Amino acid sequence: MSDRHALSYKARRRWSLAILLVGMPVYIVAAVTLVNWIDRPSMLVELIVYVALGILWVVPFKFVFRGVGQADPEADDEQG
């Protein structure tokens, strides 16, 4: 991990939870509002916009979510 994004495992877990519980609903409302502002030329264009926005939201937070679903690498292996 680079020094620029040196968050501990616990900090990354907390931030990922906050992003998913608070940031994601806000982003969904913003995305739906954005799509409602544009005239719907076709369902395909609307689908492409939703898919693009669904992928783009994670780009700035990729380093936060990386490895969060795995076991804590900083924890002592005292089990077993």
N, C-alpha and C positions, 0 to 999 in steps of 0.2 A: 504494500500500500504506500502511496506517495505521502510525503510530509504535508502536502497541500490539503489533503483530505484525511488527516489523521484523526479520525473519530474512533473511540473505543467501540467494541462490539455492543455493549449495553446502550451507548449513546445512539448508535445506528439503529438498534431495535426500537428505542423510544421515538426517534425521528421518523422511522418508517411507519410506526403506528399512528403518529400524529398526522403524517402526510395522507395515509389511507383513510383515517376517520374524519379529518377536517378538510384537508386540501382536495381530496378527490371529489366529495360532493360539491364543493365550490367550483371546481374545474368543470364538472358535469353541467352545472347550471350555466356557467359561462359558455360552454360549447354549444348547448342547446339554444341559448340566446343568440349566439353568433350565427348559427345555421338559420334561425328564424328571421334574422335581419336580411339575409340574402334571398332573392327571389328563387323559388324552386324551379330551376329549368327542367330537371328530371330527378327521378328517384335515384338514379345511378350517381349523379353528381353529389347528391346529399349523402349517399352511402360512402362515397370516396372521401368526402370531407370528414365524416364521423370516424372512419378508419384512420385517416391521417392524424386527426386530433387525438384519437385513442392511443396511437403510437408515440406521438410527440410529447405527451405529458411526462413520460418517464425519463426522457433524455437528461434533464437537469438533475434528476434524483437517482441516476443509475448507481453512483458510488455509495449511496445510502442503503440501497436494497441488496447490494452484492454480498452474498454469504450470510444474510440474516436468517435464512431458513435452516442453516446448519448448526451444529453444536458450537458452543462458545469456545473458540480457540485459546482464549486467555484463562479459562477455568482450569484449576488443578485437576488432574485425573486421579481422584481419590476413590472412585467407585470401583468395586471389584477387586 
